[in-house]
């Protein structure tokens, strides 16, 4: 059975299957707000990495892709960044379905029949310890998903959902090689701290003997987005947070 790995973050969505990897913004745009002139760019040799998505449980078509933020339509983007009840939010449900559909585009079986898969999703440690949150997320992910992407229908049935705390993935990535062989045995006897600075949260976890130290854990409702807003507040003009994010991520080599 094929495994789809999802990290539906507050700022970025990271996706992986055996065939492809994707990193996209965690924002979507109502198709009605998409500039009509965008289609004419193809005639000029300019192609935007933006696709149109639709699901049966929503009447609208939605635009999603890497170049969405370049349209500078910040006020129109539907953001999934939130601190409470995120997994039950309608925009998050759309994002989750679009993510599964996008990974399915690389498999012929999803075009011709119903492709059966397992999904592995990473969540912050605090969410992982909240049974209600886990059940809500599992309900969103499990079952049959029909996603239309640029007019083509993809059908996926999620048979199994596995939810893991995000720091575990980071730890195993350092501990093991790509074949699952132990390459950092010394970490097994160490107290390991893992810091995850996300778009909307900062997560600090500690592992000892492959288990979480519940007394050495912090989750803060702040993150990179607060940095972008702080920068924007110091600029004497209207500026896109998404453009600031793009510049910060790119960095400046000598600064």
Residue pairs with C-beta under 8 A, 6 or more apart in sequence:
1 116
1 117
1 118
1 159
1 160
2 17
2 18
2 107
2 115
2 116
2 117
2 118
3 17
3 18
3 117
3 118
3 119
3 120
4 15
4 16
4 17
4 100
4 103
4 117
4 118
4 119
4 120
4 158
5 15
5 16
5 17
5 119
5 120
5 121
5 122
6 13
6 14
6 15
6 96
6 99
6 100
6 119
6 120
6 121
6 122
6 141
7 13
7 14
7 15
7 121
7 122
7 166
8 26
8 80
8 92
8 95
8 96
8 99
8 121
9 26
9 198
9 199
10 26
10 80
10 81
10 82
10 198
10 199
10 200
10 201
10 223
10 225
11 25
11 26
11 81
11 198
11 199
11 200
11 223
11 224
11 225
11 245
12 23
12 24
12 25
12 26
12 199
13 22
13 23
13 24
13 25
13 26
13 95
13 99
14 21
14 22
14 23
15 21
15 22
15 23
15 24
15 99
15 102
15 103
16 22
16 103
17 103
17 106
17 107
19 106
19 107
20 103
20 106
22 102
22 103
23 66
24 64
24 65
24 66
24 68
24 102
25 66
25 68
25 69
25 242
26 79
26 80
26 81
26 95
26 199
27 68
27 69
27 77
27 78
27 79
27 80
27 242
28 53
28 62
28 63
28 64
28 68
28 77
28 78
28 91
28 94
28 95
28 98
29 62
29 63
29 64
29 68
29 71
29 73
29 76
29 77
29 78
30 60
30 62
30 63
30 76
30 78
31 52
31 60
31 61
31 62
31 63
32 60
33 73
33 76
34 50
34 63
34 71
35 71
38 48
38 50
38 71
41 47
41 48
48 65
48 67
48 70
49 65
49 66
49 67
50 63
50 64
50 65
50 66
50 67
50 68
51 63
51 64
51 65
51 102
51 149
51 150
52 61
52 62
52 63
52 148
52 149
52 150
52 151
53 61
53 62
53 63
53 64
53 94
53 97
53 98
53 101
53 147
53 148
53 149
54 60
54 61
54 62
54 147
54 148
55 94
55 97
55 98
55 101
55 145
55 146
55 147
55 148
56 146
57 93
58 90
58 94
62 78
62 94
62 98
64 95
64 98
64 102
68 77
69 77
69 240
69 242
69 243
69 245
69 246
72 240
72 242
72 243
74 240
74 241
74 242
77 242
78 91
78 94
79 91
80 86
80 89
80 91
80 92
80 95
81 199
81 200
81 225
82 89
82 200
83 200
83 201
83 221
85 136
86 92
87 133
87 136
87 137
87 140
88 136
88 140
92 140
93 140
96 140
96 141
97 145
97 147
98 147
100 117
100 119
100 141
100 145
100 147
100 156
100 158
101 145
101 147
101 148
101 149
101 154
101 156
102 147
102 149
104 110
104 115
104 117
104 147
104 154
104 155
104 156
105 149
105 154
107 115
109 115
110 154
110 155
110 156
111 152
111 153
111 154
113 155
114 144
114 155
114 156
114 157
115 154
115 155
115 156
115 157
116 156
116 157
116 159
117 156
117 157
117 158
117 159
118 158
118 159
118 160
118 161
118 162
119 141
119 142
119 158
119 160
119 161
119 162
120 162
120 163
120 164
121 137
121 141
121 161
121 162
121 163
121 164
122 163
122 164
122 165
122 166
122 169
123 133
123 134
123 137
123 163
123 164
123 165
123 166
124 165
124 166
124 196
124 198
124 201
124 203
124 219
125 165
125 166
125 167
125 203
125 205
125 212
125 217
125 219
126 203
126 217
126 219
127 133
127 134
127 137
128 134
128 163
128 164
128 165
134 163
137 161
137 163
138 161
138 163
141 158
141 161
142 158
142 160
142 161
143 157
143 158
144 155
144 156
144 157
144 158
145 155
145 156
145 157
145 158
146 153
146 154
146 155
147 153
147 154
147 156
148 154
165 205
165 212
166 196
166 203
167 194
167 196
167 203
167 205
167 207
167 212
170 194
170 196
171 187
171 192
171 194
171 207
174 184
174 187
175 182
175 183
175 184
175 187
175 188
176 182
176 183
177 183
188 209
188 210
191 206
191 207
191 208
191 213
192 206
192 207
192 208
193 204
193 205
193 206
193 207
193 216
194 203
194 204
194 205
194 206
194 207
195 202
195 203
195 204
196 202
196 203
196 204
196 205
197 223
197 224
198 223
198 224
199 223
199 224
199 225
200 221
200 222
200 223
200 225
201 219
201 220
201 221
201 222
201 223
202 218
202 219
202 220
202 222
202 223
203 218
203 219
203 220
204 217
204 218
204 219
204 220
205 212
205 216
205 217
206 212
206 213
206 216
206 217
207 213
224 245
224 248
225 241
227 248
228 241
228 244
228 245
228 248
229 241
231 244
231 248
232 239
232 241
232 244
